[in-house]
Amino acid sequence: MPYLPDKLLKAKVLITVKTYPLPSRSYTELVCTAGLINGERWIRIYPVSFRFLQDGDKYPKYSWVELDLVRNAKDFRPESYRPKLGVDERITVIDKVGTGSANDWAGRKSYVLKEIYTSMNELILLAKSTQKNRSRP
């Protein structure tokens, strides 16, 4: 069973990671984004031309976003996807998980601690694996 399907239409992702923008010859500037699809499984989204998104589409960390994704065939990692229509794909911000209360922090924790690894060796083996399968500990 694959980690996730090759196409994810209207995927709902809780964004937890955004890298610093990286200059690119093809796209001017790119950001790698990661989060939890449906709040459960890790997913990497690249490339995202974050600086050129419309203001309403720019998302802070711990935002729920919706977009169409396809597996990134240029990346061996099974969790790596790209916006379906390239870097101009619309990313809709649905909601945010704030930090204003203890419940907000508990909400963040409830998502990010669902799929954790305690062994660096296991992560290295998973990264080097040619299988598209992943199992949770």
C-alpha positions in Angstrom: 0.0 0.0 0.0 1.5 3.4 -1.0 2.2 6.1 1.6 -0.5 8.3 -0.1 -2.2 8.3 -3.5 -0.4 9.9 -6.4 -3.0 12.6 -6.8 -4.6 14.5 -3.9 -7.4 16.7 -5.0 -8.6 19.4 -2.6 -6.0 18.1 -0.1 -6.4 19.6 3.4 -3.0 20.1 4.9 -2.0 21.6 8.3 1.1 23.5 7.5 3.8 23.1 10.2 7.0 23.9 8.4 8.1 26.6 5.9 11.7 26.9 4.8 13.5 30.2 4.1 13.0 31.1 0.4 15.5 29.6 -2.0 16.5 31.3 -5.3 15.6 29.4 -8.4 16.5 29.9 -12.1 13.2 28.3 -13.2 10.8 29.8 -10.6 12.7 32.9 -9.3 12.2 31.9 -5.6 10.9 28.8 -3.9 9.8 27.7 -0.5 9.6 24.1 0.7 6.5 23.5 2.9 5.6 20.5 5.0 2.6 19.6 7.1 0.1 17.0 7.9 -2.4 15.9 5.3 -5.8 15.7 7.0 -3.9 16.4 10.2 -2.5 12.8 10.2 0.3 12.0 7.8 3.4 14.0 6.9 3.6 15.5 3.5 6.2 17.7 1.8 5.1 20.3 -0.8 7.6 21.7 -3.2 7.9 23.9 -5.2 5.8 26.8 -3.8 6.5 30.2 -5.1 5.4 31.8 -1.8 6.5 35.4 -2.4 4.3 35.5 -5.5 1.1 34.2 -4.0 -1.8 36.6 -3.6 -1.9 38.1 -0.1 -5.0 36.0 0.7 -3.2 32.8 -0.3 -0.1 33.4 1.8 -0.2 31.1 4.8 1.5 31.2 8.2 2.6 28.0 9.9 -0.2 26.1 11.6 -2.7 27.1 8.9 -5.1 24.7 7.3 -4.8 25.0 3.6 -6.5 23.4 0.7 -4.9 22.7 -2.7 -4.6 20.0 -5.4 -1.4 18.0 -5.2 0.4 15.4 -7.3 3.3 13.1 -6.3 6.6 14.8 -7.1 8.2 12.3 -9.5 11.6 14.0 -9.3 11.9 13.3 -5.6 12.4 9.7 -4.3 10.7 10.5 -1.0 7.2 9.0 -0.9 5.8 12.0 1.1 7.0 14.6 -1.6 4.3 16.3 -3.6 4.0 19.4 -5.8 1.0 21.7 -6.5 -0.9 20.1 -9.4 -0.8 23.1 -11.7 2.8 24.2 -10.8 3.8 27.1 -8.8 0.8 29.2 -9.8 -1.7 26.8 -8.1 -4.1 28.5 -5.8 -3.7 27.7 -2.1 -6.7 28.4 -0.1 -6.3 29.2 3.6 -9.2 27.5 5.4 -8.4 28.1 9.1 -5.6 28.6 11.6 -4.6 26.9 14.8 -3.6 29.7 17.0 -1.5 30.1 20.2 -3.9 32.3 22.2 -4.8 29.6 24.8 -3.6 26.4 26.3 -6.2 24.6 24.2 -4.7 26.0 21.0 -1.2 24.7 22.0 -2.8 21.3 23.0 -4.4 21.3 19.5 -1.1 21.8 17.8 0.5 19.0 19.9 -2.3 16.6 19.1 -1.5 16.9 15.4 2.3 16.9 15.3 2.7 14.0 17.8 0.6 11.5 15.7 3.4 10.4 13.5 6.8 10.5 15.3 10.0 8.5 15.0 12.3 7.8 17.8 15.1 6.2 15.8 17.4 8.1 13.5 18.5 4.8 11.9 14.9 4.0 11.0 14.5 7.4 9.4 17.7 6.9 7.4 16.5 3.5 6.2 13.1 4.9 5.2 14.8 7.7 3.3 17.0 5.2 1.4 14.2 2.7 0.8 13.0 2.3 -2.8 9.6 1.2 -1.5 6.8 3.6 -1.7 5.5 2.2 1.6 5.8 3.7 5.0 4.7 2.2 8.3 4.1 4.2 11.4 5.9 3.1 14.6 
